[in-house]
Amino acid sequence: MKPIEAYVKSIPDFPEPGIIFRDVTSVLQDADGLRLAVDLMQEKLAGIEFDLIVGPESRGFIFGVPIAYNLHKPFIPIRKKGKLPRETVSIQYDLEYGTAELEIHRDAIQKGQRVVIIDDLMATGGTNEAMISLIEGLGGIVVKTVFLMELAGLKGRDRLQGYDVDSVLIYPGK
């Protein structure tokens, strides 16, 4: 099997000149790449005691659900506003060009539950910071966040100081 880096296609000058887009779909469309990505992310949880996995729509679902399944843990979705059917709590946060809003079911996390967040990419850290606020607002304790890829040049870790952040692949640029 190839190393995980070999499954990620890098697209220069997308979405704008000077940016190298790291394409997760090239990992997903290869059975070996997908298996390797899930396995490597799951390895980052070795020795961590936790109760459930949270993942954001949509790529957090892609990686979080198989890890939750493998470890026999519940999976809690965080979705865009208006997509969850029961009573929710929400948070609005800033994006590079505007704002976004995320929601979680009000009863999804119980006070004191230990939570792992799984997602495909950490860029500026804003989405992860918003998810942490939702989880902690419900009384959960974030014990680890795991990403397949991290764009270190965007300094997302700076927003997540004090949290256990781990990435399978770390790219130095944006």
trRosetta pair geometry for C-beta under 8 A, 3 or more apart (Angstrom, degrees):
i j d omega theta_ij theta_ji phi_ij phi_ji
1 32 5.2 -166 -132 -173 103 124
1 36 6.2 166 164 -74 136 128
2 6 3.9 -83 157 66 130 146
2 7 6.6 145 88 -45 121 83
2 32 7.2 95 29 121 86 132
2 33 7.8 -14 64 -82 108 82
3 6 5.4 106 64 -6 69 102
4 7 5.9 -57 -163 29 46 111
4 8 7.2 39 148 -19 72 103
4 27 7.5 20 -165 -121 83 119
4 33 7.2 110 -136 -146 62 74
4 36 5.3 -165 -88 131 87 122
4 37 6.2 119 -136 -83 116 67
4 40 5.9 -40 -61 -9 148 162
4 168 6.1 -48 107 150 167 125
4 169 6.3 -138 109 -56 120 116
5 8 6.0 -61 -156 31 40 108
5 169 6.3 140 -87 -116 78 128
7 26 6.0 169 164 123 64 90
7 27 4.5 83 132 -105 118 69
7 30 5.6 -135 -136 53 111 139
7 32 7.6 -155 -85 96 131 84
7 33 3.3 143 -140 -124 149 123
7 36 7.0 156 -9 62 150 130
7 37 7.3 -111 85 -50 148 107
8 22 5.5 -7 179 -168 123 91
8 23 6.6 152 -166 61 66 61
8 24 7.2 -19 -120 -94 90 43
8 26 6.1 124 -135 75 26 118
8 27 6.0 0 -79 -54 67 104
8 149 7.0 116 -116 -83 149 135
8 169 6.8 -143 -20 87 157 178
9 22 8.0 149 80 -157 44 43
9 23 4.5 -17 67 50 91 123
9 26 4.0 123 -3 -36 103 163
10 20 5.2 -1 -174 177 106 110
10 21 7.1 150 -160 74 51 48
10 22 5.9 -20 -104 -100 74 61
10 23 7.3 -161 -82 8 23 87
11 14 4.5 -17 120 33 115 134
11 20 7.0 150 70 -165 43 56
11 21 4.2 -19 60 60 102 104
11 23 5.9 69 -14 -38 111 116
12 19 8.0 147 -164 88 43 46
12 20 5.5 -26 -103 -108 57 78
12 21 8.0 -145 -62 20 10 76
13 16 7.1 -81 -170 129 60 23
13 17 4.9 -6 -136 -111 97 49
13 18 6.9 62 -105 1 66 31
13 19 6.7 96 -127 54 21 67
13 20 8.0 10 -20 -86 36 50
14 19 6.4 -104 74 91 32 104
14 20 8.0 41 46 -145 74 25
14 21 4.2 -51 87 -7 100 132
15 19 6.4 -8 36 71 52 147
15 21 6.8 84 -32 -71 61 128
16 19 5.4 70 60 7 69 122
18 174 7.9 26 132 62 90 124
19 174 6.0 -73 -122 104 80 104
20 171 7.6 -135 87 173 120 146
20 173 6.3 69 31 85 114 137
20 174 7.6 126 35 80 75 61
22 121 7.3 154 78 -111 117 125
22 149 5.4 -169 120 179 148 161
22 151 7.3 -167 8 -74 131 99
22 169 8.0 -178 -169 108 149 135
22 171 6.2 -159 -62 -21 143 155
23 26 4.9 73 104 -4 108 106
23 27 8.0 173 114 -4 66 81
24 27 5.4 -48 -166 31 56 115
24 28 6.4 53 142 -20 77 105
24 59 6.3 54 100 -140 160 142
24 120 5.0 3 -106 -175 162 138
24 121 6.9 -118 -48 -44 131 111
24 148 6.7 97 -120 83 115 146
24 149 7.0 -138 -80 6 100 131
25 28 5.3 -54 -144 39 42 114
25 29 6.0 35 160 -20 72 108
26 29 6.2 -52 -136 36 28 106
26 30 7.1 14 163 -7 57 110
26 33 7.2 -80 130 158 63 170
27 30 6.7 -80 -161 41 27 98
27 33 4.3 -149 -154 151 57 120
27 34 6.3 123 147 -76 76 55
27 37 5.2 72 172 -51 131 144
27 148 7.3 175 87 175 175 150
28 33 7.2 -71 -25 100 15 113
28 34 5.5 63 -132 -87 41 106
28 62 6.7 -42 -106 -176 126 144
29 33 7.6 15 62 57 49 133
30 33 3.6 67 76 10 110 115
30 34 6.5 174 81 -13 56 81
31 34 6.0 -54 -146 36 28 109
31 35 6.4 26 157 -16 63 108
32 35 5.8 -55 -146 39 31 110
32 36 6.1 29 157 -19 66 110
33 36 5.8 -58 -145 39 27 110
33 37 6.2 30 156 -22 64 107
34 37 5.8 -54 -146 34 29 112
34 38 6.4 24 159 -13 64 106
35 38 6.1 -59 -150 39 28 107
35 39 6.1 25 155 -17 65 112
36 39 5.7 -57 -143 40 29 111
36 40 6.0 25 161 -17 66 109
37 40 6.1 -58 -143 38 25 106
37 41 6.3 21 159 -15 62 109
37 63 6.7 -90 134 -111 109 112
37 148 5.5 4 -160 -125 108 126
37 168 7.1 178 -143 57 65 171
38 41 6.0 -60 -147 39 27 108
38 42 6.1 28 156 -20 64 112
38 63 6.2 -169 -100 -143 73 75
38 66 4.9 -36 -138 98 141 134
38 67 6.2 -161 -162 -62 88 81
38 70 7.6 135 158 -21 116 144
39 42 5.7 -59 -146 39 27 112
39 43 6.4 37 154 -28 63 103
40 43 5.6 -44 -150 25 33 117
40 44 7.4 42 150 -26 58 96
40 148 7.8 87 85 -128 112 74
40 168 4.6 77 129 -125 124 130
41 44 5.8 -47 -167 19 39 115
41 45 7.9 32 142 -16 61 100
41 63 5.8 28 52 -179 172 124
41 67 6.2 -83 105 -76 110 137
41 118 6.5 80 166 -142 134 110
41 146 5.2 120 -163 144 88 128
41 147 7.9 -118 -120 111 108 11
41 148 6.0 -50 -72 -82 120 73
41 168 5.9 -69 -74 -46 68 125
42 45 5.8 -55 -167 27 46 112
42 67 4.9 -172 -88 -124 94 99
42 70 6.1 -22 -122 81 150 148
42 71 7.1 -177 -146 -44 109 112
43 46 5.8 -12 -170 -23 52 113
44 144 7.3 168 135 170 99 135
44 146 4.6 143 89 -120 142 126
44 166 4.5 170 -161 112 131 143
44 168 7.2 -108 -43 -69 129 78
45 48 4.8 -90 -164 40 63 122
45 50 7.4 -77 -156 20 113 129
45 67 7.3 119 -4 -175 148 125
45 71 7.1 -47 106 -80 149 155
45 116 6.3 9 -111 -126 118 161
45 144 6.6 158 -109 91 74 157
45 146 6.8 -67 -55 -42 88 151
48 116 6.8 91 126 -83 142 124
48 143 6.0 146 -171 127 109 121
48 144 5.3 -29 -142 -19 156 146
48 164 7.9 179 -112 107 127 154
49 114 6.2 37 116 94 75 165
49 143 7.3 -93 75 176 60 169
50 53 7.5 79 124 -68 134 65
50 73 7.2 22 103 -129 95 149
50 114 4.3 -129 -128 116 59 103
50 115 6.4 113 -160 -102 113 6
50 116 4.8 44 173 -28 172 101
50 143 5.3 -154 -89 51 104 136
50 144 7.0 -92 -60 26 142 107
51 73 7.1 140 150 -148 31 107
51 74 7.6 -4 144 35 75 103
51 113 4.4 -98 61 -161 149 90
51 114 4.9 120 -1 50 90 72
51 115 6.9 -37 55 -71 88 53
52 68 7.6 18 -161 -125 62 115
52 73 5.5 166 -119 170 42 103
52 74 4.4 -28 -122 68 108 94
52 75 7.2 176 -172 -87 90 21
52 76 5.7 55 150 -13 131 111
52 109 7.2 -147 60 -107 140 85
52 113 6.2 8 16 166 109 129
52 114 7.9 145 26 81 64 53
52 115 5.9 -21 72 -113 83 73
52 116 7.5 -160 101 31 39 76
53 64 5.0 175 143 -166 123 99
53 67 6.1 145 -110 94 167 107
53 68 4.4 -132 38 -78 132 102
53 71 7.8 107 -34 59 127 128
53 73 5.4 95 -10 107 96 128
53 74 7.2 -174 32 92 69 50
53 75 5.2 -24 75 -110 99 68
53 76 7.1 177 90 23 45 75
53 115 7.5 131 -112 -162 21 68
53 116 5.1 -31 -109 73 72 97
53 117 7.7 138 -163 -103 64 19
53 118 5.6 6 -171 -3 114 117
54 60 7.7 -10 134 162 57 135
54 64 7.2 -69 112 -147 19 151
54 75 7.7 143 -96 -165 27 56
54 76 4.6 -30 -102 72 77 102
54 77 7.7 153 -154 -100 65 10
54 78 6.0 49 178 -24 104 108
54 104 7.6 -18 -142 -116 124 134
54 109 7.7 -19 -71 -69 126 126
54 115 5.5 15 -6 -173 115 117
54 116 7.2 173 24 84 72 44
54 117 5.1 -32 74 -104 96 69
54 118 7.4 162 78 21 44 72
54 131 6.5 161 125 -179 131 122
54 135 6.3 -128 -7 -85 168 123
55 60 2.9 179 180 149 87 98
55 61 5.4 164 107 -66 127 38
55 63 6.9 176 -127 68 145 77
55 64 3.0 -140 -41 -11 143 156
55 65 7.3 -94 33 -34 149 67
55 75 6.7 -20 16 -165 108 102
55 76 7.7 144 20 75 60 55
55 77 6.6 -35 71 -114 75 55
55 78 7.0 -156 98 24 28 88
55 117 7.0 137 -88 -162 49 60
55 118 4.8 -34 -88 70 105 87
55 119 6.3 159 -144 -77 79 64
56 59 7.7 11 84 57 82 66
56 60 4.0 98 44 8 55 145
56 61 7.9 -92 96 -29 29 74
56 77 7.8 93 -129 -167 22 64
56 78 4.6 -41 -101 75 66 107
56 79 7.7 157 -157 -80 61 29
56 102 6.8 -56 -127 -130 111 134
56 119 5.8 15 31 -102 101 114
56 127 6.2 -49 -30 167 174 122
56 131 6.2 -104 -60 -79 112 133
57 60 6.9 -33 -21 43 14 102
57 61 6.4 20 -113 -23 47 116
57 77 6.6 55 -60 -174 83 106
57 78 6.8 -123 -8 94 77 58
57 79 4.6 63 -31 -122 132 63
57 80 5.8 -85 63 -15 144 82
57 83 7.1 37 -60 79 161 164
58 61 5.5 -47 -169 26 51 117
58 62 6.9 55 139 -26 72 99
59 62 5.0 -38 -151 24 50 120
59 63 6.8 26 160 0 72 100
59 119 6.6 72 97 -164 94 67
59 120 3.9 -39 140 -10 132 132
59 121 7.3 30 93 6 149 91
60 63 6.6 -66 -148 49 32 92
60 64 5.1 23 163 -16 70 127
60 77 8.0 138 96 -134 110 66
60 78 7.2 2 80 46 153 95
60 117 7.6 -44 -143 -178 130 77
60 118 5.7 133 -157 96 81 70
60 119 4.3 -34 -90 -102 97 70
60 120 6.9 -119 -66 -12 51 77
61 64 6.0 -61 -120 46 21 105
61 65 5.7 22 -180 -24 63 113
61 75 7.9 93 -133 163 65 134
61 77 6.3 13 -89 -112 103 105
62 65 7.2 -54 -144 25 8 104
62 120 7.0 21 60 -62 118 117
63 66 6.9 -66 -159 40 33 99
63 67 6.5 25 155 -13 68 115
63 118 5.3 -141 104 155 101 117
63 119 7.3 124 54 -146 127 9
63 120 6.1 150 -8 -75 134 74
63 148 6.4 -149 -88 -44 159 115
64 67 5.8 -67 -150 42 32 109
64 68 6.0 32 157 -21 71 109
64 75 5.6 128 135 -140 104 115
64 118 3.8 156 -89 70 87 127
64 119 7.7 4 -48 -68 110 43
65 68 5.6 -54 -143 37 30 111
65 69 6.2 33 157 -21 65 107
65 75 5.2 17 -103 -107 62 172
66 69 5.3 -51 -144 38 35 116
66 70 6.1 37 156 -21 67 104
67 70 5.7 -52 -145 36 31 111
67 71 6.2 6 162 2 65 113
67 73 7.9 -19 124 47 75 118
67 118 5.9 166 42 -93 146 163
68 71 6.3 -72 -142 51 24 94
68 72 8.0 48 165 -133 56 1
68 73 4.7 -104 -146 75 73 86
68 74 6.6 -47 -164 119 127 15
68 75 3.9 -141 5 -62 174 99
69 72 7.5 18 -176 -75 28 41
69 75 7.9 -18 -40 -33 69 126
76 104 6.8 37 158 -151 113 112
76 105 7.7 -123 -157 37 100 100
76 108 4.6 108 -145 176 125 121
76 109 6.5 21 -115 -58 172 90
76 115 7.9 -49 38 -134 134 115
77 84 7.6 175 93 -91 108 109
77 104 7.7 179 98 -121 50 74
78 102 5.3 18 167 180 108 119
78 103 7.1 167 -161 78 66 35
78 104 5.1 -36 -108 -77 80 95
78 131 5.6 -118 -26 -118 177 103
78 134 6.6 123 -122 79 127 159
79 83 4.0 -110 147 75 138 127
79 84 5.4 154 46 -45 130 94
79 102 7.0 149 80 -154 26 70
79 103 5.8 -29 68 62 77 87
79 104 7.8 138 20 -83 69 47
80 83 5.4 75 66 -10 72 128
80 100 7.3 -78 -124 -173 91 101
80 101 7.0 83 -162 79 62 68
80 102 6.7 -60 -102 -107 36 54
80 103 7.4 21 128 18 15 93
81 90 6.0 46 -102 -134 96 142
81 101 4.1 22 -42 95 125 116
81 102 7.2 -106 -49 -88 71 10
81 103 5.5 107 -103 -24 52 116
82 103 7.7 137 -5 4 33 147
83 103 7.2 165 46 54 81 120
84 88 5.1 110 77 -75 131 130
84 103 5.4 -139 16 111 126 122
84 104 7.4 105 -47 -146 168 15
84 105 5.7 -149 176 -66 141 79
86 105 5.2 38 72 -131 112 109
86 106 7.3 -115 123 25 100 89
86 107 7.3 -47 124 26 142 107
87 105 7.0 80 77 -156 56 69
87 106 4.6 -27 111 9 98 129
87 107 7.5 72 68 -12 100 93
88 103 4.1 18 172 -176 144 117
88 104 6.3 144 -152 72 90 30
88 105 5.8 -68 -100 -102 71 35
88 106 6.0 -165 -123 -36 16 79
89 103 6.9 160 79 -148 35 71
89 104 6.1 -17 57 60 83 82
89 106 5.4 103 -25 -95 91 76
89 134 6.3 156 99 -145 107 87
89 137 6.2 -154 141 110 153 132
89 138 6.7 -176 33 -67 147 98
90 101 5.5 21 176 177 121 105
90 102 6.5 168 -151 86 73 41
90 103 4.4 -33 -94 -92 89 83
90 104 7.9 162 -87 17 46 61
90 134 7.7 -23 -141 -106 20 114
91 101 6.9 176 87 -149 37 66
91 102 5.7 -9 56 57 85 88
91 130 4.9 176 104 -165 130 94
91 133 5.4 112 -111 93 161 123
91 134 5.3 -122 -7 -65 126 93
91 137 7.8 166 -63 -4 119 151
92 99 5.5 21 179 170 101 127
92 100 7.2 171 -150 88 61 35
92 101 4.6 -29 -96 -95 73 89
93 99 6.6 163 85 -155 29 82
93 100 6.1 -20 62 62 79 81
93 101 7.6 146 15 -94 66 41
93 102 7.4 -1 11 5 111 104
93 126 5.5 160 148 171 128 100
93 127 7.2 164 81 -95 146 41
93 129 7.1 146 -137 85 148 98
93 130 4.1 -99 -30 -79 149 129
94 98 7.8 178 -153 109 60 29
94 99 5.6 -51 -104 -103 46 76
94 126 6.4 -101 75 -148 68 143
95 98 5.2 0 57 70 110 68
95 99 6.2 170 10 -108 87 18
95 100 5.3 74 -41 -16 118 103
95 126 6.8 170 -98 101 47 154
96 124 7.3 161 -63 -24 92 150
100 127 7.7 -12 76 -98 142 89
100 130 7.9 -114 86 -20 100 175
102 127 7.4 108 -50 -151 143 79
102 130 5.5 118 25 133 132 127
102 131 6.7 -55 117 -80 163 70
102 134 6.5 -90 104 -46 113 147
103 134 7.9 159 -148 -128 21 142
104 108 5.2 -102 166 36 100 147
104 109 7.3 5 147 -2 139 108
104 134 5.0 118 7 164 129 133
104 135 7.6 68 2 -73 173 59
104 138 7.1 -85 98 -35 132 144
105 108 4.1 115 67 -43 93 104
106 138 7.3 176 -160 -112 46 112
108 138 7.0 -27 64 -162 81 169
109 113 5.3 -140 -164 56 82 133
109 115 6.5 -15 -127 -72 133 133
109 135 6.0 56 6 -144 176 70
109 138 4.3 97 72 110 108 137
109 139 6.7 -180 121 64 97 76
109 140 4.1 -39 168 -55 140 122
110 113 5.0 95 60 -29 74 117
110 138 7.8 -56 -74 149 9 102
110 139 6.7 -46 153 86 33 123
110 140 7.7 89 62 -78 34 79
111 138 7.5 -139 -73 143 57 61
111 139 3.2 -57 -105 158 68 150
111 140 7.7 -120 -119 -58 27 41
112 139 6.4 -22 -14 151 50 104
112 140 7.8 -45 53 -115 14 37
112 141 6.7 0 -154 -11 32 113
113 139 7.5 79 22 107 81 87
113 140 5.1 -38 71 -118 88 84
113 141 7.0 -176 88 25 39 79
114 140 7.6 146 -102 -168 12 81
114 141 5.2 -33 -106 73 59 103
114 143 4.8 19 -172 -22 100 133
115 135 5.3 -131 68 -160 164 138
115 140 4.5 32 -18 171 132 128
115 141 6.5 157 17 73 84 44
115 142 5.3 -45 76 -100 100 54
115 143 6.6 148 60 11 42 82
116 142 7.8 111 -100 -155 25 65
116 143 6.3 -47 -74 65 70 89
116 144 4.8 -8 -121 68 89 95
116 145 7.3 165 -167 -90 60 33
116 146 6.7 8 178 3 107 106
117 128 6.4 129 124 -140 154 91
117 131 5.8 111 -123 119 141 141
117 132 7.4 -74 -36 -70 151 75
117 135 7.6 -113 -66 -37 111 153
117 142 6.4 -6 -17 -142 109 112
117 144 7.4 -159 32 102 67 53
117 145 4.3 -11 64 -116 107 83
117 146 7.2 171 88 25 58 61
118 145 7.9 -175 -73 -158 29 55
118 146 5.4 -12 -111 67 69 97
118 147 8.0 158 -160 -84 47 38
119 122 7.0 103 85 -61 120 73
119 127 7.4 143 -135 106 165 125
119 128 6.8 -128 17 -82 149 98
119 145 7.5 -9 18 -173 102 97
119 146 7.8 157 30 86 58 52
119 147 5.5 -20 77 -106 81 81
119 148 7.9 -114 111 7 47 81
120 147 6.7 34 129 -158 16 77
120 148 4.9 -22 -151 28 56 118
120 149 6.6 6 157 28 68 93
121 147 6.1 81 -122 -165 11 118
121 148 6.8 -37 -64 58 56 88
121 149 4.9 -14 -107 72 77 96
121 150 7.3 158 -158 -88 55 35
121 151 7.2 27 -173 -13 101 97
122 125 6.0 29 -170 -83 102 65
122 128 6.2 -6 -117 -23 101 142
122 145 7.7 89 -76 135 133 124
122 147 4.5 -98 -15 -68 99 165
122 149 7.5 -164 27 100 64 53
122 150 4.6 -5 59 -117 103 82
122 151 7.0 -153 95 27 59 69
122 156 4.4 -171 159 100 101 161
122 157 7.6 73 139 -55 142 67
122 165 7.3 55 -78 -168 172 122
122 167 6.4 -107 26 -85 119 125
123 126 8.0 -29 78 20 90 89
123 151 5.0 14 -119 41 64 124
123 154 4.7 -8 176 83 65 165
123 156 5.8 124 97 -61 24 128
123 174 7.9 53 -152 -159 95 71
124 154 4.9 -90 -77 160 57 118
124 155 7.3 12 -136 69 56 67
124 156 5.3 127 146 -89 12 85
124 159 7.1 52 150 -5 67 144
125 128 5.3 -64 -160 49 60 112
125 129 5.5 66 142 -30 85 105
125 154 7.7 175 -10 119 81 101
125 155 7.6 -69 -4 114 122 54
125 156 3.1 149 -46 -160 92 78
125 157 6.8 -165 -75 -36 138 19
125 158 7.0 -163 15 55 156 64
125 159 3.6 161 106 53 138 124
125 160 5.3 -136 -152 -27 130 102
126 129 5.5 -53 -142 35 29 114
126 130 6.4 30 157 -18 64 104
126 156 7.9 -97 -10 -126 56 92
126 159 6.8 -38 -71 147 48 174
127 130 5.7 -55 -153 35 32 112
127 131 6.5 32 151 -19 65 105
128 131 5.6 -51 -147 36 35 112
128 132 6.4 39 153 -22 65 102
128 145 5.8 63 -155 -153 129 155
128 156 7.0 76 31 179 130 118
128 159 7.6 128 74 98 100 116
128 160 6.1 -15 110 -81 128 129
129 132 5.7 -50 -150 32 31 114
129 133 6.7 34 150 -20 62 103
129 159 5.0 -66 -65 150 133 121
129 160 6.5 -130 -77 -76 83 78
130 133 5.6 -53 -154 33 34 114
130 134 6.6 35 150 -18 65 102
131 134 5.6 -52 -151 34 36 112
131 135 6.2 33 153 -17 68 107
132 135 5.7 -56 -145 39 31 111
132 136 6.0 23 160 -12 67 111
132 142 5.2 -49 -127 -26 90 160
132 145 7.9 -58 -70 -64 108 131
132 160 7.5 152 -31 -123 153 89
132 163 6.9 -88 -109 -83 146 152
133 136 6.1 -58 -139 44 26 104
133 137 6.0 34 157 -27 62 110
134 137 5.7 -58 -148 33 25 116
134 138 6.8 15 156 -11 61 106
135 138 6.1 -67 -159 38 30 104
135 140 4.1 -72 175 70 86 127
135 142 5.6 93 96 -61 146 99
136 139 7.5 70 -170 -65 36 8
136 140 6.3 -95 -79 66 34 72
136 141 7.6 64 -104 -97 76 36
136 142 6.8 -58 -57 -11 93 102
142 145 6.8 8 177 -50 118 92
142 163 6.0 -15 112 -132 120 117
143 164 6.5 -6 159 36 49 128
144 163 7.9 143 -120 172 24 87
144 164 4.6 -46 -106 91 68 116
144 165 7.9 160 -162 -85 58 26
144 166 6.7 -11 -168 12 103 112
145 160 6.8 -78 35 -162 148 149
145 163 6.1 34 2 145 113 126
145 164 7.0 156 20 89 66 61
145 165 5.1 -12 65 -112 105 69
145 166 7.2 165 86 28 55 65
146 166 5.2 -16 -109 73 73 96
146 167 7.4 156 -162 -89 52 38
146 168 7.8 54 -179 -33 93 85
147 150 5.4 104 88 -63 139 86
147 165 7.7 7 2 -173 107 87
147 166 7.4 178 27 95 70 48
147 167 4.4 -19 70 -109 99 87
147 168 7.2 -131 101 12 56 76
148 167 7.3 13 102 -159 13 77
148 168 5.2 -25 -151 34 46 122
148 169 6.5 8 152 24 62 100
149 167 6.5 38 -170 -169 11 116
149 168 7.1 -43 -66 62 45 88
149 169 4.7 -20 -109 72 71 106
149 170 7.8 156 -161 -88 53 30
149 171 6.7 12 -171 -6 100 107
150 156 6.8 -131 -155 49 96 128
150 157 7.7 39 -168 -45 137 100
150 167 3.7 -66 -19 -103 120 169
150 169 7.0 179 23 94 70 56
150 170 4.7 -16 65 -114 109 73
150 171 6.9 -178 86 26 53 68
151 154 4.7 44 104 8 107 113
151 156 7.2 86 64 -10 75 118
151 171 5.5 -21 -111 69 57 104
151 173 6.8 -47 -160 97 89 50
151 174 5.6 54 173 -148 127 33
152 155 7.4 46 173 -72 49 42
152 157 7.6 -3 -132 -2 73 117
152 170 5.3 51 -45 -180 116 100
152 171 6.5 -166 10 83 86 45
152 172 5.3 -38 59 -128 121 36
152 173 7.7 53 58 15 78 16
153 171 7.6 -50 0 112 99 81
153 172 6.0 67 -49 146 96 50
153 173 4.4 -6 -18 -168 148 28
153 174 4.4 -90 91 -55 128 63
154 174 5.5 98 -56 -123 90 79
155 158 4.5 6 164 0 100 122
155 159 7.7 104 127 -14 78 85
156 159 6.0 -56 -166 32 48 107
156 160 6.6 20 147 -1 75 115
157 160 5.6 -76 -147 52 40 100
157 161 7.3 77 155 -67 69 64
157 165 5.7 -171 -118 78 89 155
158 161 6.6 -10 -165 -39 34 102
160 163 4.7 -70 173 47 92 121
160 165 5.2 86 113 -59 139 138
167 170 5.2 107 89 -70 130 85
